[in-house]
Amino acid sequence: MLASFTQKALDIIRNIPEGRILTYGRAAALAGKPNGARQISRLLHSMSQKHDLPWHRVVNSKGKISLRPSQGYELQKALLESEGISFSKQDTLDFKSYLWEGPVPETKP
């Protein structure tokens, strides 16, 4: 069984809508650890394939792809562009257009 944070993070990442992005930090905060951005990075690195996660939709807080050229950068950019996401000339993403805030909290009647 996965730890609570890990399971929550997997669920959040799995539900990022196509054509939207989420930051590592926001994913961590939604999963219950506001300072857990690095844990999200490690989780994506080790579990994306096994859990079929849309890893390419997670970017850094500057609106950039964290992967280096020839180490996944080109693939991540191509996957995002295939979903209709556009990059600026500086290779950044517009949070106003593409940032997903996360699941809407349930409200009790």
KOLNUSE-834383 format. One record per residue: residue in one letter; x, y, z of N, C-alpha, C in turn. Coordinates in Angstrom, 3 decimals. Each point is the difference from the previous one (the first is absolute). Layout:
<pts>
@aa A&n.east X&n.north Y&n.up Z&ca.east X&ca.north Y&ca.up Z&c.east X&c.north Y&c.up Z;
...
</pts>
This chain:
<pts>
@aa M&n.east 0.840&n.north -1.193&n.up 0.000&ca.east -0.840&ca.north 1.193&ca.up 0.000&c.east 0.881&c.north 1.251&c.up 0.000;
@aa L&n.east -0.414&n.north 0.989&n.up -0.765&ca.east 0.774&ca.north 1.235&ca.up -0.102&c.east -0.296&c.north 0.928&c.up 1.170;
@aa A&n.east 0.989&n.north 0.812&n.up 0.358&ca.east -0.191&ca.north 0.996&ca.up 1.048&c.east -1.086&c.north 0.986&c.up -0.441;
@aa S&n.east -0.664&n.north 0.594&n.up 0.957&ca.east -1.108&ca.north 0.914&ca.up -0.270&c.east 0.403&c.north 1.135&c.up -0.955;
@aa F&n.east 1.136&n.north 0.645&n.up 0.259&ca.east 0.457&ca.north 1.094&ca.up -0.861&c.east 0.215&c.north -0.498&c.up -1.426;
@aa T&n.east 0.650&n.north -1.135&n.up -0.142&ca.east 0.288&ca.north -0.553&ca.up -1.321&c.east -1.289&c.north -0.301&c.up -0.743;
@aa Q&n.east -0.949&n.north -0.628&n.up 0.664&ca.east -1.271&ca.north -0.333&ca.up -0.655&c.east -0.750&c.north 1.261&c.up -0.417;
@aa K&n.east -0.037&n.north 0.999&n.up 0.887&ca.east -0.672&ca.north 1.259&ca.up -0.332&c.east 0.683&c.north 0.668&c.up -1.188;
@aa A&n.east 1.336&n.north 0.014&n.up 0.006&ca.east 0.748&ca.north 0.629&ca.up -1.090&c.east -0.274&c.north -0.711&c.up -1.324;
@aa L&n.east -0.003&n.north -1.329&n.up 0.009&ca.east -0.293&ca.north -0.765&ca.up -1.217&c.east -1.393&c.north 0.340&c.up -0.521;
@aa D&n.east -0.971&n.north 0.075&n.up 0.894&ca.east -1.375&ca.north 0.320&ca.up -0.405&c.east -0.088&c.north 1.399&c.up -0.605;
@aa I&n.east 0.679&n.north 0.945&n.up 0.617&ca.east -0.020&ca.north 1.377&ca.up -0.500&c.east 0.646&c.north 0.071&c.up -1.380;
@aa I&n.east 1.172&n.north -0.576&n.up -0.147&ca.east 0.706&ca.north 0.039&ca.up -1.279&c.east -0.807&c.north -0.729&c.up -1.077;
@aa R&n.east -0.561&n.north -1.122&n.up 0.339&ca.east -0.799&ca.north -0.790&ca.up -0.947&c.east -1.181&c.north 0.816&c.up -0.534;
@aa N&n.east -0.491&n.north 0.934&n.up 0.782&ca.east -1.193&ca.north 0.766&ca.up -0.366&c.east 0.274&c.north 1.370&c.up -0.608;
@aa I&n.east 1.254&n.north 0.319&n.up -0.268&ca.east 0.284&ca.north 1.263&ca.up -0.681&c.east -0.628&c.north -0.093&c.up -1.392;
@aa P&n.east -0.900&n.north 0.919&n.up -0.328&ca.east -0.668&ca.north -0.087&ca.up -1.304&c.east 0.958&c.north 0.220&c.up -1.171;
@aa E&n.east -0.323&n.north -0.612&n.up -1.112&ca.east 0.768&ca.north 0.206&ca.up -1.225&c.east -0.018&c.north 1.486&c.up -0.341;
@aa G&n.east 1.157&n.north 0.508&n.up -0.422&ca.east 0.105&ca.north 1.409&ca.up -0.355&c.east 0.215&c.north 0.928&c.up 1.174;
@aa R&n.east 0.227&n.north -0.565&n.up 1.177&ca.east 0.242&ca.north 0.798&ca.up 1.205&c.east 1.296&c.north -0.471&c.up 0.643;
@aa I&n.east 0.564&n.north 0.842&n.up 0.850&ca.east 1.238&ca.north -0.321&ca.up 0.711&c.east -0.174&c.north 0.249&c.up 1.494;
@aa L&n.east 0.897&n.north -0.578&n.up 0.762&ca.east 0.022&ca.north 0.174&ca.up 1.447&c.east 1.462&c.north 0.090&c.up 0.408;
@aa T&n.east 0.312&n.north 0.794&n.up 0.999&ca.east 1.382&ca.north 0.082&ca.up 0.463&c.east 0.274&c.north -1.107&c.up 1.016;
@aa Y&n.east 1.276&n.north -0.325&n.up 0.153&ca.east 0.401&ca.north -0.992&ca.up 1.003&c.east -0.480&c.north 0.434&c.up 1.384;
@aa G&n.east 0.195&n.north 1.268&n.up 0.313&ca.east -0.376&ca.north 0.513&ca.up 1.317&c.east -1.489&c.north -0.041&c.up 0.257;
@aa R&n.east -0.783&n.north 0.349&n.up -1.005&ca.east -1.459&ca.north -0.022&ca.up 0.158&c.east -0.489&c.north -1.439&c.up 0.174;
@aa A&n.east 0.582&n.north -0.931&n.up -0.759&ca.east -0.368&ca.north -1.407&ca.up 0.143&c.east 0.299&c.north -0.474&c.up 1.418;
@aa A&n.east 1.154&n.north 0.385&n.up 0.531&ca.east 0.378&ca.north -0.392&ca.up 1.356&c.east -0.958&c.north 0.601&c.up 1.029;
@aa A&n.east -0.323&n.north 1.277&n.up -0.172&ca.east -0.907&ca.north 0.661&ca.up 0.941&c.east -1.376&c.north -0.660&c.up -0.017;
@aa L&n.east -0.509&n.north -0.303&n.up -1.182&ca.east -1.304&ca.north -0.662&ca.up -0.107&c.east 0.011&c.north -1.379&c.up 0.648;
@aa A&n.east 1.168&n.north -0.656&n.up -0.027&ca.east 0.127&ca.north -1.333&ca.up 0.603&c.east 0.290&c.north 0.062&c.up 1.501;
@aa G&n.east 0.151&n.north 1.221&n.up 0.532&ca.east 0.166&ca.north 0.147&ca.up 1.446&c.east 1.384&c.north 0.362&c.up 0.496;
@aa K&n.east 0.946&n.north 0.240&n.up -0.908&ca.east 1.348&ca.north 0.389&ca.up 0.415&c.east 0.436&c.north 1.232&c.up -0.791;
@aa P&n.east -0.289&n.north 1.194&n.up 0.522&ca.east 0.316&ca.north 1.228&ca.up -0.727&c.east 1.471&c.north 0.164&c.up -0.385;
@aa N&n.east 0.891&n.north -0.653&n.up 0.726&ca.east 1.427&ca.north 0.089&ca.up -0.328&c.east 0.520&c.north -1.274&c.up -0.668;
@aa G&n.east -0.881&n.north -0.742&n.up -0.643&ca.east 0.369&ca.north -1.295&ca.up -0.557&c.east 0.232&c.north -0.046&c.up -1.503;
@aa A&n.east 0.377&n.north 1.125&n.up -0.607&ca.east 0.198&ca.north 0.026&ca.up -1.454&c.east 1.033&c.north -1.025&c.up -0.464;
@aa R&n.east 1.072&n.north -0.148&n.up 0.749&ca.east 1.023&ca.north -0.978&ca.up -0.393&c.east -0.523&c.north -1.432&c.up 0.097;
@aa Q&n.east -0.871&n.north -0.228&n.up 0.947&ca.east -0.596&ca.north -1.332&ca.up 0.111&c.east -0.860&c.north -0.299&c.up -1.227;
@aa I&n.east -0.694&n.north 1.009&n.up -0.499&ca.east -0.796&ca.north -0.182&ca.up -1.220&c.east 0.918&c.north -0.335&c.up -1.165;
@aa S&n.east 1.118&n.north 0.675&n.up -0.080&ca.east 0.970&ca.north -0.275&ca.up -1.068&c.east 0.485&c.north -1.443&c.up 0.075;
@aa R&n.east 0.360&n.north -0.450&n.up 1.190&ca.east 0.466&ca.north -1.380&ca.up 0.173&c.east -1.099&c.north -1.011&c.up -0.315;
@aa L&n.east -1.214&n.north 0.315&n.up 0.433&ca.east -1.136&ca.north -0.872&ca.up -0.255&c.east -0.228&c.north -0.138&c.up -1.510;
@aa L&n.east 0.033&n.north 1.116&n.up -0.719&ca.east -0.184&ca.north -0.048&ca.up -1.449&c.east 1.105&c.north -0.816&c.up -0.666;
@aa H&n.east 1.211&n.north 0.187&n.up 0.469&ca.east 1.136&ca.north -0.725&ca.up -0.579&c.east -0.139&c.north -1.506&c.up 0.199;
@aa S&n.east -0.444&n.north -0.395&n.up 1.178&ca.east -0.025&ca.north -1.430&ca.up 0.314&c.east -1.324&c.north -0.708&c.up -0.295;
@aa M&n.east -1.102&n.north 0.748&n.up -0.114&ca.east -1.301&ca.north -0.663&ca.up -0.106&c.east -0.827&c.north 0.357&c.up -1.228;
@aa S&n.east 0.446&n.north 0.927&n.up -0.816&ca.east -0.812&ca.north 0.441&ca.up -1.138&c.east -0.367&c.north -1.132&c.up -0.939;
@aa Q&n.east 0.972&n.north -0.809&n.up -0.346&ca.east -0.253&ca.north -1.077&ca.up -0.953&c.east -0.897&c.north -1.078&c.up 0.619;
@aa K&n.east 0.317&n.north -0.402&n.up 1.213&ca.east -0.763&ca.north -1.055&ca.up 0.678&c.east -1.466&c.north 0.377&c.up 0.171;
@aa H&n.east -0.266&n.north 1.274&n.up 0.299&ca.east -1.360&ca.north 0.461&ca.up 0.275&c.east -0.612&c.north 0.774&c.up -1.166;
@aa D&n.east 0.687&n.north 0.007&n.up -1.140&ca.east -0.484&ca.north 0.668&ca.up -1.209&c.east -0.439&c.north 1.442&c.up 0.283;
@aa L&n.east 0.904&n.north 0.754&n.up 0.611&ca.east -0.295&ca.north 1.381&ca.up 0.373&c.east 0.293&c.north 0.967&c.up -1.144;
@aa P&n.east -0.778&n.north 1.071&n.up -0.102&ca.east 0.299&ca.north 1.032&ca.up -0.988&c.east 1.111&c.north 0.919&c.up 0.533;
@aa W&n.east 1.174&n.north -0.571&n.up 0.188&ca.east 1.148&ca.north 0.685&ca.up 0.609&c.east 0.357&c.north 1.293&c.up -0.726;
@aa H&n.east -0.261&n.north 0.031&n.up -1.291&ca.east 0.388&ca.north 1.157&ca.up -0.814&c.east -0.787&c.north 1.257&c.up 0.356;
@aa R&n.east -1.089&n.north -0.138&n.up 0.742&ca.east -0.821&ca.north 1.158&ca.up 0.366&c.east 0.469&c.north 0.684&c.up 1.279;
@aa V&n.east 1.090&n.north -0.472&n.up 0.583&ca.east 0.534&ca.north 0.600&ca.up 1.222&c.east 1.273&c.north 0.768&c.up -0.344;
@aa V&n.east 0.016&n.north 1.286&n.up 0.368&ca.east 1.118&ca.north 0.893&ca.up -0.327&c.east 0.450&c.north 0.739&c.up 1.253;
@aa N&n.east 1.082&n.north 0.762&n.up -0.129&ca.east 0.496&ca.north 0.707&ca.up 1.184&c.east -0.754&c.north 1.315&c.up 0.237;
@aa S&n.east 0.293&n.north 0.637&n.up 1.104&ca.east -0.725&ca.north 1.206&ca.up 0.414&c.east 0.273&c.north 1.207&c.up -0.889;
@aa K&n.east 0.977&n.north -0.101&n.up -0.874&ca.east 0.299&ca.north 1.087&ca.up -0.941&c.east -0.721&c.north -0.195&c.up -1.334;
@aa G&n.east -0.789&n.north -1.076&n.up -0.092&ca.east -0.711&ca.north -0.280&ca.up -1.233&c.east 0.894&c.north -0.596&c.up -1.068;
@aa K&n.east 1.015&n.north -0.724&n.up 0.455&ca.east 0.953&ca.north -0.612&ca.up -0.922&c.east 0.077&c.north -1.500&c.up 0.227;
@aa I&n.east 0.473&n.north -0.680&n.up -1.012&ca.east 0.277&ca.north -1.424&ca.up 0.104&c.east 1.314&c.north -0.152&c.up 0.757;
@aa S&n.east 0.019&n.north -0.854&n.up 0.990&ca.east 1.208&ca.north -0.186&ca.up 0.812&c.east 1.010&c.north -0.959&c.up -0.615;
@aa L&n.east -0.466&n.north -0.876&n.up -0.872&ca.east 0.916&ca.north -0.954&ca.up -0.629&c.east 0.977&c.north 0.715&c.up -0.924;
@aa R&n.east 1.173&n.north -0.543&n.up -0.120&ca.east 1.032&ca.north 0.596&ca.up -0.846&c.east -0.124&c.north -0.490&c.up -1.439;
@aa P&n.east 0.512&n.north 0.810&n.up -0.934&ca.east 0.029&ca.north -0.463&ca.up -1.395&c.east 0.704&c.north -1.354&c.up -0.099;
@aa S&n.east -0.523&n.north -0.846&n.up -0.839&ca.east 0.485&ca.north -1.366&ca.up -0.226&c.east -0.241&c.north -0.926&c.up 1.193;
@aa Q&n.east -0.704&n.north 0.471&n.up 1.015&ca.east -0.316&ca.north -0.841&ca.up 1.161&c.east -1.501&c.north 0.031&c.up 0.298;
@aa G&n.east -0.787&n.north 0.209&n.up -1.052&ca.east -1.440&ca.north -0.008&ca.up 0.150&c.east -0.681&c.north 1.312&c.up -0.302;
@aa Y&n.east 0.769&n.north 1.084&n.up -0.076&ca.east -0.574&ca.north 1.323&ca.up -0.259&c.east -0.821&c.north 0.016&c.up -1.290;
@aa E&n.east 0.590&n.north -0.499&n.up -1.078&ca.east -0.654&ca.north 0.047&ca.up -1.308&c.east -1.295&c.north -0.810&c.up -0.010;
@aa L&n.east 0.011&n.north -1.163&n.up 0.648&ca.east -1.194&ca.north -0.831&ca.up 0.069&c.east -1.098&c.north 0.705&c.up 0.784;
@aa Q&n.east 0.351&n.north 0.557&n.up 1.154&ca.east -1.006&ca.north 0.678&ca.up 0.809&c.east -0.595&c.north 1.180&c.up -0.763;
@aa K&n.east 0.826&n.north 0.776&n.up -0.652&ca.east -0.489&ca.north 1.152&ca.up -0.765&c.east -0.918&c.north -0.461&c.up -1.128;
@aa A&n.east 0.388&n.north -1.043&n.up -0.711&ca.east -0.813&ca.north -0.515&ca.up -1.105&c.east -1.355&c.north -0.508&c.up 0.509;
@aa L&n.east -0.003&n.north -0.688&n.up 1.135&ca.east -1.255&ca.north -0.504&ca.up 0.570&c.east -0.920&c.north 1.156&c.up 0.400;
@aa L&n.east 0.552&n.north 1.025&n.up 0.609&ca.east -0.807&ca.north 1.158&ca.up 0.382&c.east -0.542&c.north 0.711&c.up -1.240;
@aa E&n.east 0.840&n.north 0.186&n.up -0.998&ca.east -0.445&ca.north 0.663&ca.up -1.227&c.east -1.079&c.north -0.822&c.up -0.705;
@aa S&n.east 0.092&n.north -1.328&n.up 0.080&ca.east -1.012&ca.north -0.854&ca.up -0.637&c.east -1.364&c.north 0.152&c.up 0.674;
@aa E&n.east -0.011&n.north 0.530&n.up 1.215&ca.east -1.251&ca.north 0.254&ca.up 0.728&c.east -0.469&c.north 1.442&c.up -0.185;
@aa G&n.east 0.675&n.north 0.751&n.up -0.875&ca.east -0.410&ca.north 1.369&ca.up -0.282&c.east 0.637&c.north 1.048&c.up 0.878;
@aa I&n.east 0.996&n.north -0.369&n.up 0.774&ca.east 0.683&ca.north 0.952&ca.up 0.878&c.east 1.115&c.north 0.685&c.up -0.778;
@aa S&n.east 0.009&n.north 1.324&n.up 0.054&ca.east 0.999&ca.north 0.796&ca.up -0.721&c.east 1.057&c.north 0.534&c.up 0.952;
@aa F&n.east 1.203&n.north 0.068&n.up -0.494&ca.east 1.125&ca.north 0.549&ca.up 0.756&c.east 0.320&c.north 1.401&c.up -0.511;
@aa S&n.east 0.488&n.north 0.856&n.up 0.907&ca.east 0.447&ca.north 1.335&ca.up -0.401&c.east 1.352&c.north -0.117&c.up -0.704;
@aa K&n.east 0.479&n.north 1.105&n.up -0.505&ca.east 1.324&ca.north 0.007&ca.up -0.637&c.east 1.096&c.north -0.354&c.up 1.001;
@aa Q&n.east -0.262&n.north 0.230&n.up 1.282&ca.east 0.958&ca.north -0.339&ca.up 1.055&c.east -0.196&c.north -1.431&c.up 0.502;
@aa D&n.east -0.855&n.north -0.760&n.up -0.680&ca.east -0.295&ca.north -1.392&ca.up 0.350&c.east -0.690&c.north -0.136&c.up 1.353;
@aa T&n.east -0.836&n.north 0.964&n.up 0.336&ca.east -0.783&ca.north -0.094&ca.up 1.232&c.east -1.466&c.north -0.210&c.up -0.345;
@aa L&n.east -0.737&n.north -0.426&n.up 0.995&ca.east -1.428&ca.north -0.254&ca.up -0.147&c.east -0.786&c.north 1.068&c.up 0.741;
@aa D&n.east -1.109&n.north 0.386&n.up -0.558&ca.east -0.846&ca.north 1.035&ca.up 0.585&c.east -0.940&c.north -0.632&c.up 1.023;
@aa F&n.east 0.253&n.north 0.275&n.up 1.269&ca.east -0.836&ca.north -0.566&ca.up 1.056&c.east -1.454&c.north 0.466&c.up -0.118;
@aa K&n.east -0.217&n.north 1.234&n.up -0.444&ca.east -1.377&ca.north 0.505&ca.up -0.114&c.east -0.809&c.north -0.830&c.up -0.989;
@aa S&n.east 0.659&n.north -0.507&n.up -1.014&ca.east -0.696&ca.north -0.782&ca.up -1.025&c.east -0.074&c.north -1.487&c.up 0.318;
@aa Y&n.east 1.033&n.north -0.555&n.up 0.638&ca.east 0.114&ca.north -1.455&ca.up 0.087&c.east 0.039&c.north -0.603&c.up 1.398;
@aa L&n.east 0.192&n.north 0.817&n.up 1.030&ca.east 0.150&ca.north -0.559&ca.up 1.346&c.east -1.319&c.north -0.586&c.up 0.499;
@aa W&n.east 0.069&n.north -1.231&n.up 0.486&ca.east -1.138&ca.north -0.649&ca.up 0.626&c.east 0.156&c.north 0.191&c.up 1.494;
@aa E&n.east -1.017&n.north 0.476&n.up 0.645&ca.east 0.080&ca.north 0.285&ca.up 1.434&c.east -0.156&c.north -1.248&c.up 0.858;
@aa G&n.east -0.443&n.north -1.075&n.up -0.607&ca.east -0.176&ca.north -1.229&ca.up 0.753&c.east -1.457&c.north -0.322&c.up 0.182;
@aa P&n.east -0.259&n.north -1.101&n.up 0.644&ca.east -1.386&ca.north -0.417&ca.up 0.184&c.east -0.773&c.north 1.011&c.up 0.834;
@aa V&n.east -1.251&n.north 0.170&n.up -0.331&ca.east -0.863&ca.north 0.911&ca.up 0.752&c.east -0.360&c.north -0.681&c.up 1.310;
@aa P&n.east 0.236&n.north 0.695&n.up 1.128&ca.east -0.336&ca.north -0.614&ca.up 1.294&c.east -1.504&c.north -0.301&c.up 0.082;
@aa E&n.east -0.301&n.north -1.109&n.up 0.644&ca.east -1.406&ca.north -0.372&ca.up 0.174&c.east -0.640&c.north 0.946&c.up 1.007;
@aa T&n.east -1.204&n.north 0.421&n.up -0.309&ca.east -0.727&ca.north 0.846&ca.up 0.935&c.east -1.120&c.north -0.821&c.up 0.635;
@aa K&n.east -0.197&n.north 0.236&n.up 1.260&ca.east -1.038&ca.north -0.743&ca.up 0.705&c.east -1.274&c.north 0.818&c.up 0.024;
@aa P&n.east -1.131&n.north -0.642&n.up -0.274&ca.east -1.276&ca.north 0.730&ca.up -0.027&c.east -0.414&c.north 0.524&c.up 1.354;
</pts>
